[in-house]
Structures are given as structure tokens and as C-alpha cells.
Amino acid sequence: MRILDKAKVPYKFYFYEHEDGAIDGVAVAHKLNQNVEQVFKTLVTKGASGAFYVFVVPVAKELNLKAAAKSVGEKSVEMIHVSEINKVTGYIRGGCSPIGMKKLYRTVVDKSCEAFSSIIFSAGKIGAQVEVAPQDLLRLVNGTSAEIAVEL
């Protein structure tokens, strides 16, 4: 939120209870009474080149690894191991935000974000979500959009 404030990006902030352990994106969308298609998750991958990439996709979908690799010009990408998330991003699993990572990694947001005036994603810790306009997110992270998500 400090980063959003500093960039003068309008946002809404949400808290949700997480003591029940239900922190997957679909559960969070339901807890917030939000459209599940409008709530996104942040996924971190490593390309064949060794570079890290961030992909932001709707919570009820999964990342199409081939499409993701193509969107960043890699031969292939694979999800990083949960144990690497903190080291690479500074965040923990379930609280990974595309904004404010240790480094500004190349970021691609699923094209479905363009259907909404705002999307919701992690605010950087479990129990906190932030809602911003997709174009503001893309601008903040120097990101692009592409069709990278597929149905589960």
C-alpha cells in the first residue's frame, strides 16, 4: 500500500480471516464476496535461461506454462519451489504480490484482466488483498498482458 500511495494509484484494501487455513484464491474471493474471475493470484516461475518471471492469473484458473513461456520469449518456464518464494520475492506463499518484490521481475498479467475496471490480488501478506485498475498494475510493474491462463 505504501508503494501504491507513493505512486498515487487509487486502490481499495480488504482484510479477510485466515485462521481457518483457507487461503487459496477461490476461498479468498468467496470470503470477500467478490467475483472469482476478478480475483487474481501471483505465480513466480523460472525460465530455461535462469531468469525469474511473475505471472498474474485468475484464482480459478491455472497458468498455461507454454503460453507463459511464449509471452516472455523463453523456451520453457516452470513454477519455482515453495521454499524459494521468500528468497526470490521477499514474500511468503499465500501472500505474494506482484507489487513490491525484492526485484522488479518481468511480469505478465492474464489478458482477462482487461474485462474489468479493477482486479483484486494479494497486498503482500496473508489476510490482505488490494484492488486496483489493471492498467495501474501493469504500469507499476512495467508489465504486459497476454493469454496465459487456462481452466483448471
N, C-alpha and C positions, 0 to 999 in steps of 0.2 A: 504494500500500500504506500510505503514511503516513495518507492520508485514511481508509482502512478501519480502520487501527489506532486512530486518534483517535475514530472513531465506534463503536469496539468491535464491529465487524462481523467475524464469523468468515469466513475465506477460505482457499483453497489457492492456492499460487503455482506456476506452471510456467515453465520456460525451454525454448526449442527452438532448434535450429541454424537459421540463416537465411542462411548464406553462399552457399547454392545459389540464392538469389533466390526460392525458392518460399515466398512469404509470404501467398498468398491463403488465405482461411479454410478451405477444404476441405483444402488441403495441410497447414495447421497442425493441424487436427483429426486427420489421419492421423499426423502426426509425434508427437502427444501420445497416440495410441491412444485417442481419445475419440470418443463418438457424435457424428457430424457434425450431428445435429439439436439437440444440446445446446451447440454452439459457435456464438456469435453475433458478428456484425460491427457496427460502429458507422458509420452513414452520416449525413452532415450535409447539410441542404437549406436552401434559401431559399424562403420563401413569396412569393406575389404581393404581400403587404403589405410585403415587405422584411425581415421577421423571419427569424431562423435557427431551425431545428428539428433535433433529433437523433432518429434512428430506429435501433433496435437490432433486427436481424433475423437469423434463422439463416443461417449462411455459405453453405449450398447453395441458398438462395432469393434472390429479389430483392425490392426494395421496390416495392410497388404504389403508384405516385405518387398516383392518385386516392384510394385508401383512406387514404393518409398525410395528404393534404390535408384530407380529411374529418375525420380524427381530431384535427386541431388547429384546425379551423374556418377553413381557408383555401380560397380558390377553386382554387388550384393550388400545388404545390411543385415545385422542380427541384433536382437534385443541384448542389452548389457545385463549381466547378472545382478540380482537384487543387492548383493554385497558390494557392488561397485557404485551404486546410485549416489551415496553420500560423497564418496571420493571425487566423482566426476562432476556432480551438480551442486553439492552443498546441502541438498535436501534428503529427506528420507522417503522410503516407499509409502505411498498414500498421501504424501504432502509435497509432491514435486510440481513446481510451477514453471511454465515456460519463461517467466519473467524473473530476473534476479539470480540466475545460476552463477556459479563461480566464474564461468567464461561465457561469452556470447557465442553459442554454437549455432550452426546453420539450422534454421527452424522452418518447418513446413506444416501448415495447418490444413486439415481436410477442407476441400472446396465447399462442402456442405455448410460451412460457416457463413458463406455469402448469402444464404437464405434468411439469416437472422439479423436484426438490428443490434443484437448483443449476444454474446456467448458467456458461459459460466465455466470457470476452471479453478484449480487449486490456487489458494492465496499463499501457498508456501509452507503450510503446516496442516496436519490432520485436524479437521474440525472447522476449517476456514476456507471459504470459496469467495471468488471475486467475479463480478460480471462487468464486461467491457465490450465495446464495439469491436467487431473483428478487425476492422481496418486500423484501429488504435493498437491492438495487439500486434498485428503484422508490422506496423511502423516501429513500435518499441523494440521488437526483436529482429528487425531487418528481415522479416520472414516473407515467405511466399505461400501461395495456396495451390493445391493440386489434389486430384482424386487419389487418395491414398488409403481410404478406409473401405472395408468390406463387411457384410453382415456376418454375425457370429454363426 
